Amino acid sequence: MDKLFKALAMNGEISVSVLETTDMVNEGIKIHKLSPVAAAAFGRTLTACTFMASGLKNKEDKLYVNVNGDGIGGRITVCGNGELFMRGSVVNGGAELPLKPNGKLDVGGFVGKNGRITVVKSMGLKEPYSGSCALVSGEIAEDFTAYYAYSEQIPTAMALGVLIGTKRTCIGAGGVIVQAMPNASESSLLAAENAVKSLKDVSAQIKDKGAENLIKELFPDAEYTEFHPVYKCLCDREYVKGILVSLGKNELEDIIAKEKAVKVNCEFCGKEYVFNQKDVEEIF
């Protein structure tokens, strides 16, 4: 079971989040048949977005994030809501790259260094919040750190990691994220940043210790709250019908005449929805 621990540390000056997202990453690998480097890029993005979704105030609030770089992997999309139901996709999830000289997966090469992160939050207001930031390195943690600094003006430090085993499954994924509260002193912020920087391999530590032990080790004074994010697609037949309506009856009937049926595949879970002539008549 994946976990997210949130707490205030250092006399309430620093917000701390420690995430364990191994199960969600494995669900993404299974659905999208991700290569190891794609799984690492997707898993880091999914972890960062799960943290971001945990800041939504209401269960029905929604989050939509695009990481669109110029690397071989193409666009990474992650969606979620205030219940921490998360899902996502990668355009070229099967793409492979050689390991870097240090033996690590080349996430930066997969994502690309030129491009943008775009974040849209729908929180029941008249207009959704939208923010965007240029990619810094394609390594994801640095990119989301820059996003928070430039788009939301929140000093942030992140360590994100995904550890892929010999059978192309994820054996450890998660992250540690600290942010300054409005009353944070420079000394507290520096101490929190140093704690994050001290993590040499966060995915291995998540695998070996678990998120709960890690937050206790890094921030012994923190009284934390536990959450359980899950990979869960929210698509259903009624939702897909709404999309088909926008195409128009003539367009759908043309497709049926050529293909015998209209087939729609969900990009997040891979489920296929099939509509025949009778279904189209009922929709309209």
Summary of the structure (lengths in Angstrom):
residues: 284
radius of gyration: 20.3
end to end distance: 42.6
largest distance: 68.6
contacts: 961
relative contact order: 0.18
helix: 36%
strand: 29%
